[in-house]
Amino acid sequence: MTMPPFPRAGSGDAPGRDSNGAPVKWTDSSIEVAAEGSVSQRIEFWREAILRLFADVQIAAVQKADFFGQVRQRKCDKMRISEISAGEQAVTRRYRQARDEYEDKYFAVLMLEGSQSVEQDGKIVTLHPGDFAIYDATRPHHLRFGQSWREIVVSIPRPTLNQLVVGIEQRTAHPIQTAQGVSNVMRGFLVQMASQMRHVSDDELLQLSDTAIALIGMTLGNLQRNDFTQSRMKALTLTRVKRHLLEHLRDPELNPLMIEQAIGISSRYINKLFEAENTSLMRYVWNLRLERCAEDLANPMYAVMRVSDIALRWGFNDMSHFSRVFRERFAMSPRAWRELRHASGSSSA
């Protein structure tokens, strides 16, 4: 298949425009900073390229006359593979959550030339040619690159690796050698995949992505291999989800997308976890809110509060919906529940 030429930032170009003055197509296979542009202009173009292709970060590039940058990339629904080379610079992300779906990724890095350091969660690792590591592109991190470096970066949705690798949060900024074993197989596969990215069809790229993700998961280790491990990790994950729900139960805007972004696991997978308890994510939220409302309605300390105020206090913002689901849950109206509990002298549901 024929791929388009590199979008370039040449002399006199505005950042984000090619050498003919037309806007750069950021979805093209390759982006290159032309050598003839001014240093400040080249760096500004590079900043925009990284922002649009990868994540919202701050870039501090060394102001050298020979600064350059190039990205060759292909993507599909499952991942993006990029070969990147550039001059000396530092990259910092301060945001703590993904600002858009395209940012919600893990970046798997295979160093080919030069060096870089990766800092995340108080851990710092320096990568040299042949070294491999991952970091969470969503959360704060700091990267520092030496002069003239080249690497392969595989961008993988966080839910994909979260479900594949146990405890992946502890695997970020951790160096892995690729001299032998499965890591060496992964290294060779990624190098070949990057070299042939222009010459494979979209369907072929999709199939190659399955192999690449599997090899990366095997290299990271701690794969979810057996029922015991999976059951334990599912229980821990469900506990983490429930803790988050308790902390945000009063928020009337709480929804599956917010939960998914905060936990880093797809709402579809979370719902599968709740299936073991014969419920779903939002049904669990509503039942938890109903239980808290029932407790407050029965508590003499809240006798002066209106029923609607208690419902609002626990995240219900539609009173007709609240009354209906409360009656379904407790077989009586909220007001009748309060009167019955107070008449019996009970202070709990």
C-alpha positions in Angstrom: 0.0 0.0 0.0 1.2 3.5 -0.8 1.6 5.8 2.3 1.6 9.6 2.1 4.8 11.6 2.4 6.0 13.0 5.7 4.2 16.2 6.8 7.1 18.6 7.4 7.7 21.9 9.2 10.0 23.7 6.8 11.5 27.2 6.8 8.8 29.9 7.1 6.1 27.4 8.0 3.7 28.0 10.8 3.6 25.2 13.4 1.2 22.5 12.4 1.5 23.2 8.6 3.4 21.3 6.0 6.0 22.8 3.6 3.2 23.9 1.2 1.4 25.8 4.0 -1.5 23.4 4.3 -2.5 22.1 7.7 -0.7 18.9 8.7 -2.8 15.7 8.7 -1.9 14.4 12.1 -3.4 11.0 11.3 -0.8 10.5 8.5 1.7 7.7 8.9 4.7 9.9 9.5 5.5 13.3 11.0 8.9 14.9 10.5 10.4 18.2 11.7 12.3 19.5 8.7 16.0 20.5 9.4 15.8 23.9 7.6 13.3 25.5 10.0 14.3 27.8 12.8 15.0 26.1 16.2 12.1 27.7 18.0 9.8 26.9 15.1 10.9 23.3 14.9 10.4 22.8 18.6 6.9 24.3 18.5 5.9 22.0 15.7 7.3 19.0 17.7 5.3 20.0 20.8 2.1 20.1 18.7 2.9 16.8 17.1 3.4 15.0 20.5 0.3 16.7 21.9 -1.9 15.5 19.1 -0.5 12.0 18.7 0.2 11.0 22.2 -0.8 13.0 25.3 -1.1 16.5 26.8 2.4 17.0 28.1 4.9 19.8 28.6 8.0 19.6 26.4 11.3 21.3 27.2 13.6 20.8 24.3 17.2 21.9 24.3 17.6 24.9 22.0 20.2 23.5 19.7 20.6 24.3 16.0 20.5 20.6 15.1 17.2 19.8 16.9 15.1 17.3 14.9 12.2 15.0 15.4 10.4 12.3 13.5 7.5 10.0 14.2 6.5 7.0 12.0 3.3 5.5 13.2 0.3 3.2 12.5 -2.7 2.6 14.6 -5.7 0.4 14.9 -8.5 -0.1 17.4 -6.3 -2.2 19.7 -3.0 -0.2 19.8 -0.7 2.3 18.1 2.9 1.5 17.2 5.3 4.4 16.7 9.0 4.7 16.0 10.2 8.0 17.3 13.6 9.7 17.1 14.4 13.3 18.2 16.9 15.6 19.8 17.6 16.2 23.5 14.5 17.1 25.6 12.4 16.6 28.7 8.7 15.7 28.8 6.5 16.2 31.8 2.8 15.3 32.4 1.1 16.9 35.5 -2.5 15.8 34.9 -3.8 12.9 37.0 -6.5 11.6 34.8 -7.0 11.1 31.1 -8.4 14.3 29.4 -9.7 12.2 26.5 -9.9 8.6 25.4 -6.8 8.9 23.2 -4.7 9.6 26.4 -6.0 6.7 28.4 -3.1 4.4 27.6 -0.1 2.6 28.8 3.1 3.3 26.8 5.4 0.4 26.3 8.9 1.6 25.4 11.6 -0.3 23.6 14.8 1.8 23.5 16.8 1.4 20.2 19.4 4.2 20.3 20.5 6.7 22.9 19.0 6.8 26.3 16.1 8.2 28.3 15.0 8.2 32.0 11.4 7.4 33.0 10.1 8.7 36.4 6.7 7.7 37.8 5.3 7.1 41.3 8.6 7.9 42.9 10.5 5.4 40.7 13.2 6.4 38.2 14.7 4.1 35.5 17.2 4.8 32.8 16.8 3.0 29.6 19.6 2.1 27.1 19.4 0.4 23.8 17.6 -3.0 24.2 15.9 -2.0 27.5 12.1 -2.1 27.8 9.7 -0.5 30.2 6.1 0.7 30.5 4.6 3.8 32.1 1.0 5.0 32.6 0.6 7.9 30.1 -2.6 9.0 31.9 -0.9 9.9 35.2 1.9 12.2 36.1 5.3 11.2 34.8 8.6 12.8 33.8 10.8 11.7 30.8 14.3 13.0 30.0 16.0 12.1 26.7 19.7 12.3 25.8 21.0 13.8 22.5 19.9 11.9 19.4 17.7 9.0 20.5 15.4 6.5 18.9 12.7 4.2 20.3 9.6 2.2 19.6 6.5 3.1 21.6 3.4 0.9 21.7 0.3 2.7 23.0 -2.2 0.2 24.6 -5.5 1.1 26.2 -5.2 0.8 30.0 -8.1 -1.6 30.4 -6.5 -4.1 28.0 -3.3 -4.5 30.1 -5.1 -4.1 33.4 -7.1 -7.3 32.5 -4.0 -9.1 31.1 -1.3 -8.4 33.7 -1.8 -8.8 37.5 -0.6 -5.8 39.5 0.5 -3.8 36.4 0.4 -0.6 38.5 3.6 -1.9 40.2 5.3 -2.6 36.9 5.5 1.0 35.7 9.0 2.5 35.5 10.6 -0.9 35.9 13.5 -1.9 33.6 13.3 -5.1 31.7 16.3 -6.6 29.8 15.5 -8.1 26.3 18.6 -10.2 25.8 16.9 -13.6 26.0 13.7 -15.5 26.5 10.2 -14.1 25.7 11.4 -10.5 26.1 13.9 -11.1 23.2 11.1 -12.5 21.1 9.0 -9.5 21.8 11.9 -7.2 21.0 12.4 -8.8 17.6 8.7 -8.8 16.8 8.3 -5.1 17.6 11.3 -4.1 15.6 10.1 -6.1 12.6 6.5 -4.8 13.0 7.8 -1.2 13.1 10.0 -1.7 10.1 7.0 -3.1 8.1 4.2 -0.9 9.4 3.9 0.9 6.0 3.5 -2.4 4.1 0.7 -4.2 6.0 -3.0 -3.8 5.5 -5.4 -2.6 8.2 -6.6 -6.1 8.8 -3.1 -7.5 9.0 -2.2 -4.7 11.5 -5.1 -5.7 13.7 -4.0 -9.3 13.8 -0.3 -8.4 14.4 -1.5 -6.2 17.3 -2.9 -9.2 19.1 0.5 -10.9 19.0 2.3 -7.7 20.0 0.0 -7.1 23.1 0.3 -10.8 24.1 4.2 -10.7 23.9 4.2 -7.4 25.9 2.0 -9.0 28.5 4.2 -12.1 28.7 7.3 -9.9 29.0 5.8 -7.9 31.9 5.0 -11.2 33.6 2.4 -12.0 36.3 -0.1 -13.0 33.7 -3.5 -14.1 34.9 -2.8 -17.7 34.3 -5.0 -19.8 36.6 -8.4 -19.7 38.2 -7.0 -19.0 41.7 -5.0 -16.0 40.6 -7.9 -14.7 38.5 -10.4 -15.1 41.4 -8.0 -13.4 43.8 -7.4 -10.5 41.5 -11.0 -10.1 40.6 -11.9 -9.9 44.3 -9.2 -7.3 45.0 -10.4 -5.3 42.0 -14.0 -5.5 43.1 -13.0 -4.3 46.5 -11.1 -1.4 45.0 -14.2 -0.5 42.9 -16.5 -0.7 46.0 -14.2 1.5 48.0 -14.2 4.1 45.3 -18.0 4.0 45.1 -18.3 4.5 48.8 -16.1 7.6 48.6 -18.2 9.1 45.8 -21.6 7.8 46.7 -23.0 11.3 47.4 -22.1 12.6 44.0 -25.3 12.7 41.9 -23.2 12.8 38.7 -21.5 9.5 39.4 -21.8 7.3 36.3 -20.0 4.4 34.7 -17.7 6.6 32.6 -16.5 8.5 35.6 -15.9 5.2 37.5 -14.1 3.7 34.5 -11.7 6.7 34.2 -11.0 6.8 37.9 -10.3 3.1 38.3 -8.7 2.5 35.0 -10.9 -0.5 34.2 -13.6 -0.6 31.6 -17.2 -0.4 33.0 -18.0 -3.5 30.9 -15.4 -5.5 32.9 -16.6 -4.0 36.2 -20.1 -5.1 35.4 -18.8 -8.6 34.8 -17.2 -8.5 38.3 -20.6 -7.6 39.8 -22.3 -10.4 37.9 -20.8 -12.8 40.6 -23.0 -10.9 43.1 -26.1 -11.1 40.9 -26.1 -7.3 40.3 -24.6 -4.7 38.0 -22.4 -1.6 38.7 -25.2 1.0 38.8 -27.7 -1.3 40.5 -25.1 -1.7 43.2 -24.7 2.1 43.5 -28.5 2.6 43.7 -28.9 -0.2 46.4 -26.1 1.3 48.4 -27.7 4.7 48.2 -31.0 3.3 49.2 -29.5 1.6 52.3 -27.9 4.8 53.4 -31.2 6.7 52.9 -33.0 4.0 54.9 -30.5 4.3 57.7 -30.9 8.1 57.9 -34.7 7.9 57.7 -34.7 5.6 60.7 -32.2 7.7 62.7 -33.9 10.1 65.1 -30.9 12.5 64.6 -32.3 13.2 61.1 -35.9 13.4 62.0 -36.1 17.1 61.2 -34.8 16.5 57.7 -37.2 16.1 54.8 -37.3 12.9 52.9 -36.2 14.7 49.8 -33.2 16.2 51.6 -32.0 12.8 52.7 -32.4 11.5 49.1 -30.5 14.4 47.7 -27.8 13.9 50.4 -27.1 10.4 49.0 -27.0 11.3 45.3 -30.6 10.9 44.2 -31.8 13.9 42.2 -35.1 12.6 40.9 -37.6 12.2 43.7 -40.1 10.2 41.7 -37.4 7.7 40.8 -36.2 7.6 44.4 -39.7 6.9 45.8 -40.2 4.1 43.2 -37.0 2.3 43.8 -37.2 2.7 47.5 -40.7 1.1 47.5 -39.3 -1.7 45.3 -36.4 -2.3 47.7 -38.3 -2.0 51.1 -41.9 -2.7 50.1 -43.1 0.6 51.4 -42.7 4.3 50.8 -39.8 6.3 52.4 -42.3 8.2 54.6 -43.9 5.0 55.8 -40.5 3.5 56.5 -39.6 6.5 58.7 -42.8 6.4 60.6 -42.6 2.7 61.2 -39.0 2.8 62.4 -39.6 5.8 64.7 -42.7 4.2 66.1 -40.8 1.0 67.0 -38.0 3.0 68.5 -35.4 1.6 66.1 -32.5 3.8 65.0 -31.2 1.7 62.3 -32.4 0.1 59.1 
